């Protein structure tokens, strides 16, 4: 079997469903290849065999850029329903100075799709251990770990369990941090009919409707999320439909990764075991950068809570103006800049240099929207900034004796 091929076995009902829906590993590979062909940097794609970790023979689809660089490598973990190709707006920037690795998390994209535990903590640990087995196979010593949404949740758990391997933890609009409010329906004025739909669909995986639509699944994505195509239109000029095609193919396969997510989730927006309660167990010397979108549905108040739990550690929380949940794509240039600054910190440990870089302006005022901050002094908020720091990124230093 070639390095870029993966054969999956499915139950008879799933094979029957595949005949109804225009999907295959080959179609997913073709859509990914078309997106990544727009990169300026050369990339390599291959399967990393991590052995019988969850299933009998698990493999993780991996792409890499600039492997020759001696700088600290960065590993990218995507969010729910995504895959390596949706980092396309970020890969060239990151690869300009260091090795870049992106993986399809086990159970997603082109990686193996084993059956995960139905227990939330066990499923989480299975996913985290798969990342560690991947690192061992690649033979990377230390990494900068960047995770978006679900990937941010897993990146945090990985850093807690394997602190010796993480030089900097970067969380992009991370899922699963806050506690689920007990009065959520009243707090957010959720209509009764919405609550009824949520209740009825609880037993299903998040993207069940896309798969149920069969040959119309891609059309459903195009109509439900036209903003997705717009985010990437400048990158894949001439064929914007390849983005919903790729997302459809990622989510039309056997949804074992989604099942793991559902096992870990109390509901779509909250985790059964919120990560915020565990951040004080993360080793103090691991720096954290958190990047939120100002228009995201993710509550950025968790950034403040991380600060409270890590008073003696480096924590830099930024809210990127005008960005939604897909902060890495909505404001890619600003996002890339913050990530590169965090990478410089990982390489040099020069916090003063990073602080001076963070105060530079970067965007015209017409991109701004009003935001408030309780923890930043007024003189540090510039009318030309495209990001708003909601925290000072450095702990107060005690005078040396």
VOGU-3710 file (C-alpha; in Angstrom, 3 decimals, decimal comma):
1> xxxxxxxxxx> 0,000/0,000/0,000  1,375/3,420/-0,951  2,196/5,995/1,715  -0,614/8,265/0,564  -3,337/5,643/0,579  -5,408/4,269/3,416  -7,893/1,454/3,145  -10,637/1,422/5,763  -13,036/-1,429/6,465  -16,612/-0,497/7,329
11> xxxxxxxxxx> -19,707/-2,325/8,449  -22,218/-3,389/5,804  -24,656/-0,595/6,669  -21,937/1,992/6,233  -20,893/0,542/2,855  -24,524/0,746/1,814  -24,664/4,378/2,877  -21,497/5,122/0,892  -23,296/3,989/-2,255  -25,919/6,685/-1,611
21> xxxxxxxxxx> -23,413/9,436/-0,848  -20,729/10,538/-3,357  -17,788/10,107/-1,013  -14,538/8,209/-0,861  -11,033/8,463/0,492  -9,912/9,168/-3,071  -12,258/12,153/-3,395  -11,070/13,512/-0,045  -7,452/13,162/-1,154  -8,181/14,956/-4,437
31> xxxxxxxxxx> -9,902/17,890/-2,705  -7,054/18,242/-0,207  -4,447/18,108/-2,968  -6,234/20,808/-4,933  -6,268/23,165/-1,938  -2,662/22,540/-0,937  -1,451/22,955/-4,525  -1,992/26,698/-3,999  0,747/26,827/-1,367  3,964/28,626/-2,258
41> xxxxxxxxxx> 6,027/26,298/-0,098  6,772/22,692/-0,966  5,091/20,165/1,292  5,240/16,442/1,923  2,285/14,240/2,852  2,438/10,731/4,311  0,925/8,351/6,833  2,576/7,854/10,205  1,930/4,379/11,587  1,264/4,595/15,345
51> xxxxxxxxxx> 0,333/0,924/15,727  -2,661/-0,623/17,523  -3,320/2,305/19,848  -7,113/2,506/19,533  -7,827/0,341/16,512  -5,825/-2,632/15,204  -3,525/-0,531/12,978  -3,875/3,220/13,404  -2,304/5,666/10,962  -2,218/9,454/11,149
61> xxxxxxxxxx> -2,206/11,525/7,965  0,559/14,097/8,175  1,837/16,988/6,078  5,097/18,803/6,716  6,888/21,867/5,384  10,473/23,096/5,816  11,616/20,006/7,712  15,225/21,040/7,128  15,009/24,019/9,492  16,681/23,643/12,887
71> xxxxxxxxxx> 14,166/25,893/14,660  11,585/24,488/17,069  8,900/22,731/14,980  5,243/23,701/15,280  2,455/21,095/15,244  -1,053/22,132/14,152  -4,179/20,404/15,500  -7,408/21,244/13,669  -10,896/21,650/15,079  -14,004/19,481/14,825
81> xxxxxxxxxx> -14,940/18,515/11,276  -11,775/19,966/9,771  -8,466/18,690/8,411  -4,939/19,688/7,455  -5,934/21,556/4,282  -7,854/24,263/6,152  -4,546/25,557/7,559  -3,751/26,680/3,997  -3,832/30,400/4,912  -1,232/29,861/7,630
91> xxxxxxxxxx> 1,212/27,229/6,397  3,411/29,442/4,194  3,865/32,033/6,947  4,756/29,485/9,591  7,066/27,533/7,275  9,086/30,631/6,396  11,124/30,232/9,578  10,652/26,712/10,985  9,472/23,139/10,419  5,679/22,849/10,285
101> xxxxxxxxxx> 3,663/19,699/10,846  -0,104/19,376/10,551  -2,033/16,195/11,195  -5,523/14,911/10,679  -6,402/14,002/14,262  -7,153/10,288/14,694  -10,774/9,702/13,699  -10,853/12,708/11,345  -9,865/13,626/7,808  -7,646/11,066/6,108
111> xxxxxxxxxx> -6,415/9,435/9,321  -7,636/6,052/10,555  -11,110/6,025/12,060  -11,084/3,558/14,943  -13,901/3,190/17,452  -13,189/5,282/20,554  -14,375/4,764/24,115  -17,763/6,175/25,116  -16,210/7,391/28,372  -15,256/11,079/28,116
121> xxxxxxxxxx> -11,899/10,916/29,890  -10,881/7,658/28,225  -11,711/9,008/24,739  -9,771/12,192/25,511  -6,754/10,198/26,671  -6,921/7,979/23,558  -6,725/11,048/21,350  -3,945/12,638/23,419  -1,931/9,415/23,416  -2,279/9,171/19,645
131> xxxxxxxxxx> -0,621/12,584/19,351  2,222/11,428/21,607  2,690/8,206/19,618  2,813/10,306/16,461  5,511/12,525/18,017  7,574/9,484/18,968  7,368/8,065/15,473  8,377/11,408/13,934  11,171/11,640/16,554  10,557/15,239/17,553
141> xxxxxxxxxx> 12,007/16,239/20,910  10,113/19,448/21,716  7,316/21,176/19,832  5,281/24,353/19,727  1,716/23,075/19,924  -1,098/25,002/18,239  -4,686/23,790/18,483  -7,930/25,294/17,202  -11,282/24,627/18,914  -11,344/20,880/19,715
151> xxxxxxxxxx> -7,657/20,852/18,777  -7,048/23,464/21,482  -8,764/21,257/24,053  -6,606/18,282/23,070  -3,442/20,416/22,880  -4,033/21,571/26,464  -4,586/18,023/27,666  -1,446/16,907/25,828  0,624/19,677/27,451  -0,649/18,622/30,898
161> xxxxxxxxxx> 0,226/14,959/30,321  3,467/15,492/28,378  4,903/18,806/29,614  8,495/17,913/28,687  7,538/17,993/25,008  5,830/21,402/24,785  7,853/24,620/24,474  4,819/26,856/23,918  1,090/26,163/23,948  -0,997/28,217/21,503
171> xxxxxxxxxx> -4,781/27,994/21,772  -6,923/29,346/18,953  -10,509/29,942/20,105  -10,346/26,732/22,173  -13,429/24,610/22,809  -14,256/22,926/26,095  -12,796/25,345/28,644  -15,694/26,952/30,579  -18,163/25,216/32,859  -21,617/24,754/31,337
181> xxxxxxxxxx> -23,991/27,249/33,021  -26,803/25,583/34,964  -29,279/28,203/33,748  -28,160/28,196/30,113  -31,672/28,288/28,621  -32,649/31,300/30,722  -29,306/33,073/30,427  -29,294/32,964/26,629  -33,098/33,157/26,171  -33,150/29,927/24,165
191> xxxxxxxxxx> -36,590/29,446/22,571  -38,525/26,311/23,460  -38,452/25,013/19,869  -34,643/25,285/19,765  -34,371/23,385/23,046  -36,651/20,711/21,598  -34,462/20,304/18,501  -31,319/20,100/20,618  -32,927/17,442/22,823  -34,080/15,326/19,875
201> xxxxxxxxxx> -30,719/15,475/18,107  -28,587/14,753/21,195  -28,080/11,062/20,304  -26,593/12,008/16,919  -23,075/13,042/15,993  -22,583/16,756/15,146  -22,447/16,373/11,353  -25,174/13,753/11,002  -27,274/16,074/8,812  -24,467/16,444/6,271
211> xxxxxxxxxx> -24,188/12,675/5,934  -27,962/12,203/5,908  -28,165/14,581/2,956  -26,165/12,089/0,897  -25,321/13,529/-2,541  -26,667/16,907/-1,386  -24,256/17,106/1,556  -21,862/19,495/-0,138  -24,787/21,679/-1,193  -25,972/21,769/2,439
221> xxxxxxxxxx> -22,545/23,057/3,534  -22,477/25,667/0,747  -25,908/27,002/1,658  -25,561/26,787/5,423  -22,067/28,276/5,590  -21,367/30,535/2,575  -18,925/32,411/4,811  -16,619/29,387/4,737  -16,063/29,782/0,988  -15,530/33,517/1,402
231> xxxxxxxxxx> -12,752/32,993/3,976  -10,654/31,037/1,498  -11,732/32,633/-1,787  -8,524/34,636/-2,238  -6,391/31,540/-1,690  -8,218/29,096/-3,973  -9,157/31,642/-6,627  -11,051/30,054/-9,464  -12,452/27,100/-7,527  -14,035/28,175/-4,232
241> xxxxxxxxxx> -16,270/25,085/-4,295  -13,271/22,924/-3,415  -13,518/24,166/0,193  -17,070/22,885/0,900  -16,170/19,787/-1,112  -13,213/19,153/1,186  -15,278/19,782/4,341  -18,006/17,464/3,066  -15,531/14,691/2,281  -13,887/15,105/5,708
251> xxxxxxxxxx> -17,243/14,624/7,414  -18,917/12,125/5,115  -16,599/9,302/6,164  -17,189/6,967/9,120  -17,683/9,535/11,962  -15,658/7,908/14,747  -13,859/11,148/15,657  -17,213/12,886/15,990  -18,365/10,082/18,267  -15,310/10,701/20,468
261> xxxxxxxxxx> -16,189/14,407/20,554  -19,775/13,590/21,506  -18,470/11,364/24,314  -16,402/14,288/25,649  -19,118/16,931/25,206  -21,878/17,781/27,662  -23,468/19,598/24,719  -21,971/21,096/21,581  -20,530/24,138/23,347  -19,311/22,564/26,586
271> xxxxxxxxxx> -17,141/19,684/27,726  -18,118/17,140/30,372  -14,754/17,759/32,007  -13,975/21,451/31,354  -10,323/22,178/30,693  -10,344/25,361/32,766  -10,429/23,277/35,971  -7,182/21,593/34,951  -5,086/24,543/33,799  -3,536/24,998/37,227
281> xxxxxxxxxx> -2,034/21,501/36,845  -0,139/22,526/33,710  3,529/22,977/34,544  4,273/26,605/35,349  7,182/26,981/32,923  5,046/26,283/29,831  4,083/29,604/28,156  0,548/29,977/26,821  -0,771/32,210/24,058  -4,564/32,309/23,634
291> xxxxxxxxxx> -6,080/33,858/20,503  -9,824/34,538/20,454  -12,051/35,960/17,741  -14,046/38,974/18,906  -17,136/37,694/17,043  -16,800/34,057/18,050  -19,428/32,069/19,922  -16,626/30,853/22,217  -16,616/32,792/25,504  -13,244/34,516/25,826
301> xxxxxxxxxx> -13,773/34,979/29,570  -11,893/31,694/29,916  -8,763/33,654/29,059  -9,165/35,654/32,262  -9,662/32,458/34,239  -6,472/30,961/32,800  -4,642/34,063/34,004  -6,077/33,673/37,492  -5,022/30,039/37,663  -1,471/30,741/36,405
311> xxxxxxxxxx> -0,333/33,933/38,178  3,349/32,991/38,004  3,399/31,884/34,371  3,518/33,520/30,961  -0,037/33,874/29,672  -0,800/36,106/26,699  -4,488/36,454/25,808  -5,412/38,308/22,619  -8,829/39,042/21,109  -8,557/39,516/17,346
321> xxxxxxxxxx> -11,022/42,122/16,187  -13,428/41,131/13,432  -12,610/37,424/13,631  -15,103/34,698/14,424  -14,528/31,158/15,648  -12,333/30,372/12,650  -9,874/33,009/13,795  -6,999/31,447/11,813  -8,886/32,103/8,559  -10,997/35,188/9,344
331> xxxxxxxxxx> -7,948/37,358/10,094  -5,142/35,147/8,878  -2,454/37,825/8,679  -3,007/39,020/12,259  -3,339/35,454/13,516  -0,116/34,432/11,789  1,729/37,363/13,330  0,725/36,386/16,857  1,674/32,770/16,269  5,066/33,739/14,840
341> xxxxxxxxxx> 5,699/35,964/17,883  4,915/33,032/20,172  7,300/30,890/18,133  10,073/33,467/18,549  9,506/33,333/22,287  9,810/29,541/22,181  13,102/29,841/20,277  14,707/32,588/22,341  12,781/32,991/25,583  13,225/36,758/25,102
351> xxxxxxxxxx> 10,016/38,041/26,659  11,010/41,702/26,400  11,308/41,378/22,626  7,863/39,820/22,399  6,324/42,540/24,565  7,702/45,287/22,337  6,377/43,501/19,235  2,896/43,155/20,741  2,491/46,897/21,173  2,997/47,626/17,471
361> xxxxxxxxxx> -0,054/48,630/15,458  -1,074/46,560/12,480  -4,462/47,401/11,014  -6,491/50,377/9,748  -9,194/51,765/12,010  -12,041/50,817/9,721  -11,529/47,165/10,694  -12,129/47,943/14,347  -15,188/47,425/16,440  -15,707/48,605/19,990
371> xxxxxxxxxx> -14,382/46,292/22,666  -13,834/46,741/26,351  -11,023/45,506/28,531  -10,905/45,469/32,279  -7,253/44,588/32,608  -5,361/46,702/30,134  -4,408/50,306/30,758  -6,014/52,827/28,443  -2,749/54,060/26,944  -1,971/50,595/25,581
381> xxxxxxxxxx> -5,121/50,465/23,452  -4,281/52,017/20,118  -6,850/53,100/17,555  -4,759/51,310/14,953  -4,549/47,937/16,685  -6,349/44,966/15,152  -6,037/42,970/18,338  -6,937/43,818/21,893  -4,971/42,273/24,721  -7,291/41,405/27,562
391> xxxxxxxxxx> -4,348/40,590/29,780  -0,752/41,495/30,333  1,272/38,569/29,000  3,870/38,569/31,749  3,647/37,801/35,460  4,942/40,422/37,803  8,599/39,826/38,474  9,868/39,743/42,020  13,016/41,790/42,555  16,102/39,619/42,625
401> x> 17,813/39,333/45,953
//
